[in-house]
Amino acid sequence: MNKIQTLAVLFFFFCMSSASIPNNHFNYSERYLKRSVQQGNKDIDDIKAEYKKINGMNLKTKSFKYEDLECVDEGETAYFMKGNDVRKIVEKYIKGDGYTLTEYYFKEGKFIFAVEAIVGGPAMGPETKSVYRYYAKDDKAIRQIDGKQIVTPDSKFEDALKRAYQLTKARTAPNFNEAICTF
């Protein structure tokens, strides 16, 4: 058999074997994708329910104010706690011509959600505002929203996750002001 005949035979067998793949193979893939999306939506719904629960709780608050630090001009971090468990952290600070307000939420010591608003712009120019939302399960991104648009999780999610845990550690650090600038 020459090369052309061999290729023709291989092509024929390839076509025949492709025809033998059950039609439900692709339906299975679609069902799996649909189930993954449904699970993601369930996780989001669970996080939203926990967010509402945390904001409805009577939590003990401890705040730290800071100014003239190397990393920020001024700011405040407030911890909302149930017993010794941090359930929510609100961090707001001014740096340059803008300010940032971020709320971090925790369940059983794990970061689950953050909403971040960044407002800024030049002194004589228009003010811009960006809002980001980060949803997490087991320290993995399950959704990131930029404004009103769902986007692929990126380094901003990783930064929010890292900052959430840095802030939990800063609360008990010997020098809060030093610990706050480790980002």
Protein Blocks (a to p, Z undefined) as FASTA:
>chain_A
ZZklmmmmmmmmmmmmmmmpcfklmmmmmmmmmmmmmmmmmmmmmmmmmmmmmmmpccdd
dddddehifkbmbdcdddddehjbcfbdcddddehjbdcddddddeehiafbdcdddded
dfklccdddddddddeehiafbdcehjaccdddfklmmmmmmmmmmmmmmmgmblmlmmm
mZZ
